[in-house]
Amino acid sequence: MTTDWHKSSYSANGANCVEVREHVRWADVRDSQNPEHGHIRFPASEWSAFLADVRTKEL
């Protein structure tokens, strides 16, 4: 089951940024200004590791 595209809660006033669509096995990421250009797919384990690093300010 795939969710709808969503922006980060840190996107001020709907500003342009990346959008994410998460799935149990992967996460798709795209540019909100150019969604017609496609997306990049990351395995769920890599996406989870990335989010963990962001939350702990490792990045």
Order of alpha helices (4+ residues) and beta strands (2+ residues): beta-beta-beta-beta-alpha
